[in-house]
Amino acid sequence: MNDDFEPLLIGEVEDIEIGTVENFEHDEINYAIFRIEAGFFATQGNCTCADRSLLSESSIEGEELECPSCGNTFSIVSGDPTSDLDQIPLKIFDIIEDKGSLYLNI
């Protein structure tokens, strides 16, 4: 968590369905916002692979995402690679839920 910045409003809880991912851009940086059974999670918006594909276009199965171009899988919760363990982990960010609104803490 970064105490130097105010959390950014990213939307309402009801705007993101369970099992989906949305792209959120701030200061020309992409973030991937996931809603899975375990709750809301945020990662960097682009894969760590050479193609740097948008993770908002990834497929989700349970708590894992699959990059649309390289096919590598990552944990949505921890950012750790789950298929190619030599892959660089994804950066994760805190999501704050308050009175039906969602905030990203970068």
Protein Blocks (a to p, Z undefined) as FASTA:
>chain_A
ZZkbccddfbdfklpcghiacdddeehiacdddddfkbccdddfbdfbfnlpafklpcce
hjaccdfklopacdfklopafklmmbccddddddddeehiacddZZ
